[in-house]
Amino acid sequence: MTEIKPKKGSLLIAEPALTGDVSFNRSVVLLAEHNEEGSVGFILNKPLDYDISDLVSEITVPFQVYNGGPVEQDNLYFIHKVPHLINNSVEISDGIFWGGDFDTTVELINQRTITSNDIRFFLGYSGWASLQLDQELLSKSWIVVPNEYESGIIQKSSAAFWKEKMMQLGGDYLLWSNAPENPNLN
């Protein structure tokens, strides 16, 4: 397999050996930023047990909230594919955007102009200091793959997303796709 360098919009797939890390075990992370100063991403496949209306009382429509990562877990973040509706959005890549005017976002959700197919909410984010992600890649903690889903990544909400990626990688990863999350329970 050809090694791909991380960049904005890439996916990080947690290596199966990354079992001791509660935050990143079996994670798929969308990189929202990657440069010489560091990296920021959001875990895509770790849904939490509450929805956005539990956190933002002004929102009346239920939307799933995901664990974005271990950094700033008391802050809410979002990615979306509707920059024409949400001002001040930052393009990640391939039709996927990060953040923007939150008041407008709340209003558009309540009007049902923005649906769960358009936006994904996260508590916290995944962050790496300068060169930290590069070191983790050298130690084989992550596999970098392109985001083949582009803006459709928002719909990839299944907790089985990591397993799907393992199966796509094939080879030895096929074995890991069916292994129990906790090998001691095998």
C-alpha positions, 0 to 999 in steps of 0.5 A: 500500500502506498503511503499517503501524507496527511493533509486537510480533508484526509481521513486518519484510520486508527491502527488496530494496535492503538487499543490502549487509547480510549479516545482514539481506539477504532476511530476514523478522524477527518483532518480539518487542518494540517500544517507546520503548526499542528493538526485539527480533526474530528472523530467521525464514528463515536456518537454520544448518548445525547442530541444537540437539543440537550446542549443547545436549548434553542435548537428544537430539532434532534441531531446526534452529537459525536465525540470529536476528540479529547480536546476542549470537550466542553465546546461544540464544533460542527462540519457541514456542506452548506457554506452558501447558507452558513456565513464565515465557514472554512473550507476543509476540502471537497465540499466539506466545511467547518464552522460558521455563523452559529446563530444562523445555523440554529435558525436554519436547523429550526426551520428545517432548512439544514438537515442531518444530511448537511451537518454534523456536531461534535463535542471537542476535537482531536488536536496535534501539536507541530510534528506530533501527528508526524511522530504518531504516523512514524510509530504506525498509530494511524493510516492516512487515506483520502476522503473518497466520500467528499461531502458525503462523509457527513452521512458516514455516522455508523459506529461500524465505519472503522470496521468498514475501513479495515475491510477496504484496506484488506490484507492483515486488516481483514482479520482486525475488522472482526476482532472484538474491541476488547481482545480480553473478551475474546 
